[in-house]
Every structure is written in C-alpha cells, then in structure tokens.
Amino acid sequence: MPPNKRIAVWMSDKKLQKVNWQEFITFFESYGFEVFKLSLKQDLDSQGPFCVLLHKLTDIIASANLGDIRCSKIIQDVESYISRNKSLVVIDPLPNVKKLLDRHSCYSIIHSTNLYTYEVFTPNFCTLSVGDVDIIKSELKSANVMYPFICKPMLGHGSRQAHEMSIIFNEKCLVDIKIPCVAQSFISHDAVLFKIFIVGDKHSYTDRPSLKNFQASDRETIHFDSSDVSKADSRSRLSVLDPEDIVRERPKPNGRIIDVIATTLRKAFGMELLGVDVVIEKSTGKYAIIDVNAFPGYDGFPNFFEALLECISKTISANFT
C-alpha cells in the first residue's frame, strides 16, 4: 500500500455536485482514505503528498487544445507533477484522455479492436477539414460515409459546442457543414440509445431517447444539440418515431455483447471511467458504437461509490506490487 491514503480530486463544481461531494468524502473516509479537493490555482507540491489523482480535466484539456494559454499552463503543471511522482495513481491517465477527446482518434481506436468479430462496429467516418465541396465529396466517398451522415465537432468534450451536431441528407446540403468536423454515417436505430457506464471491471447500462430513423432525402439539414436529445427525460421532436417505424417491443441488448464492449474498450483506451454510447442498427441488429466519453455522469449506476472504491483500491494495489 502507498505511504499515504490521500485522494486528490479535481472536478468542476457542477461535477462535484453530481457525485454528491460530501457523501463521497464521508464514504471514502469510512474506508481510511482522506479525500480533498485539489486546487489548480495553487502549487501542487504544497498540497501533496497524495497517492491518487481522481480527475475530470476534460474541459481544461479541450480548452488547452483550442489554444487557451491559461488552460495549457494548468495541464503542463499537472503533467509535470505526475512525471515527478512516479508512484502516483492517476484516474485516468492524461495521454489516454487526450486520445479519447479527439473523435477521429477515438473512432480509430474502436475500429482497431476485435469487436467486429462480435458484429460490433463504429459507423464509417472521416475528418472534414477543408470547406471545398468537391474535396468534401471525395473524402466522404473515400471513407464510404453514406447519406444521411452526422457532422460532429472534432473535440468530444470541453464546451457546449461539443454537442452541436448536424444531419446532412444530400449533396446540396454539403455547404451547411461546419468545418472542421468528423462526418459519421447515420445508423437508424428506432430512437433508442444504450449508455454503458464503466467503473474499473464493473459496468452497467441504461437506455435513453435518441434520434428517430432517417434516410437519404432532399430534406434540409437538421441542426441539433445531442445532449438535449439524449437526456433521460428528453421530449425532443427528433426522437418521435414516424408511424411506419413504431414497434411494439423496444430493442433490448444482449448482455454478453454489452460485457464484451465494456471489457474491450476499457482495455483499448487504457481507462477506468468510461461512458459508451451504443445503438442497435435497425436493418441488421448489429451494435454500433457512436461515441465514448471520459468520466460520464453515473446517474443510476448501482453502488457507484463502492465500485469506485474497488477500482481505486485495485489500481493502487497493482501500482505498489
């Protein structure tokens, strides 16, 4: 075991509220850990020593990637502290989080796994970085991205803009694309999204509303905010199935496939705290992974504190053996 049992936590105030900060402190203290809120405005060495850094620095990393000098300095200071303290357990490692935040990198990692052997895939995608329509058409064709497709911001976290997306239905609407972005083929899935929540070797899933079924057509581009569509209590018009698509039974995922997705992606990303968005393709029944998030909200995850404690304890033990 480490010489100290102090856990430094950095999350936004909103995130701290969502995890019930006071209950969090009380629970971990009952198992002999001291938990404190790390200040990124103060020297990190003066706040040590601590054996674990539990963080959600995604917004700060994203802002640093977008050129924010203050956020870049914060991330440099954190990385420097980590490099000087080799025994520090970081949940999750910053280099791995950075890869996850870039949607193209994220989809490429999923694509490189063996999930396809279980008929699990990530829809065809490509990066669009030039506004020239002829170049866009060439990129889409090369990556076999079909109409309709969704345009997503390159960064999957860090601002409201990360959730601002568009559905492009036809060639004439290519002028509506906001460059740069990732274009990903749309998969019809009867307006049901499955969110897998991963905490170490434990995972759970729940269903959420999602986009209704769409086909290529001459309709105008749809702009939407994905967080509004897929909230648990969402009533978005974009989630209302057309009469011909209404089904008596909602799709239900195979538990074994969910297990494989959770286990495979935890290993592929080298992370302990992940959220995975999965849909079941209407025409084939195959599972499509459409996004992965770092340290998601764990609303409804059974015994989250217990699972997190077990995850932290196992990671510490592995680090000190």
HELIX and SHEET records of a PDB file:
HELIX    1   1 ASP A   13  LYS A   18  1                                   6    
HELIX    2   2 TRP A   21  GLU A   29  1                                   9    
HELIX    3   3 ASP A   45  GLN A   47  5                                   3    
HELIX    4   4 THR A   58  ASN A   65  1                                   8    
HELIX    5   5 ILE A   69  ARG A   84  1                                  16    
HELIX    6   6 LEU A   94  LEU A  101  1                                   8    
HELIX    7   7 ARG A  103  HIS A  111  1                                   9    
HELIX    8   8 LEU A  115  TYR A  118  5                                   4    
HELIX    9   9 VAL A  133  SER A  142  1                                  10    
HELIX   10  10 ARG A  160  HIS A  163  5                                   4    
HELIX   11  11 GLU A  171  ASP A  176  5                                   6    
HELIX   12  12 SER A  226  VAL A  229  1                                   4    
HELIX   13  13 ARG A  237  SER A  239  5                                   3    
HELIX   14  14 PRO A  243  ASP A  245  5                                   3    
HELIX   15  15 GLY A  255  PHE A  269  1                                  15    
HELIX   16  16 PHE A  304  ASN A  319  1                                  16    
SHEET    1   A 4 GLU A  34  LYS A  37  0                                        
SHEET    2   A 4 ARG A   6  TRP A  10  1                                        
SHEET    3   A 4 VAL A  52  HIS A  55  1                                        
SHEET    4   A 4 VAL A  89  ILE A  91  1                                        
SHEET    1   B 5 VAL A 120  PHE A 121  0                                        
SHEET    2   B 5 TYR A 287  ALA A 294  1                                        
SHEET    3   B 5 LEU A 273  ILE A 280 -1                                        
SHEET    4   B 5 VAL A 192  VAL A 199 -1                                        
SHEET    5   B 5 LYS A 202  PRO A 209 -1                                        
SHEET    1   C 5 PHE A 125  LEU A 128  0                                        
SHEET    2   C 5 CYS A 181  SER A 185 -1                                        
SHEET    3   C 5 PHE A 149  LYS A 152 -1                                        
SHEET    4   C 5 GLU A 164  ILE A 168 -1                                        
SHEET    5   C 5 ILE A 222  ASP A 225 -1                                        
END                                                                             
